[in-house]
Each structure stands twice: as C-alpha cells, then as structure tokens.
C-alpha cells in the first residue's frame, strides 16, 4: 500500500510505502511500517492549553468573567 494523496489537481503522487510485506506461516501479509501508538487525551489537552497564545486567551476570558 502506498500513500496517494495529491494536494493540488495535477500534482504527482507521493507514492511513499505505508506497509511492508511480512510472511506468517505460508501467507504473506501487509503490515504497517509505522505502528500507531495511542496517546493520553489528558496529556494532549494539557499541551494544547499550555501554549502561549491559548494561555493568553484563557486568561482574558477569565478576567472578563470575573469583572462582569
């Protein structure tokens, strides 16, 4: 299996391999080259909120709520 995304019509395809063949017993199967690792939603959310601009927006929102 290969990556076939085209950003713009007329662009050439990337054709990067996404899977590689692996033999299990007598059968050849395709397995992902890079496996997906699950992530922690809490960690993702903490990193998202900790970004400088997001922290500024959250602070401004809190001030508006407190001053109202």
Residue pairs with C-beta under 8 A, 6 or more apart in sequence:
1 17
1 18
1 19
1 30
2 13
2 14
2 15
2 16
2 17
2 18
3 13
3 14
3 15
3 16
3 17
3 18
4 13
4 14
4 15
5 13
5 14
6 12
6 13
17 33
18 32
18 33
19 30
19 31
19 32
19 33
20 30
20 31
20 33
21 28
21 29
21 30
21 31
22 28
22 29
22 30
22 31
23 29
48 54
49 55
49 58
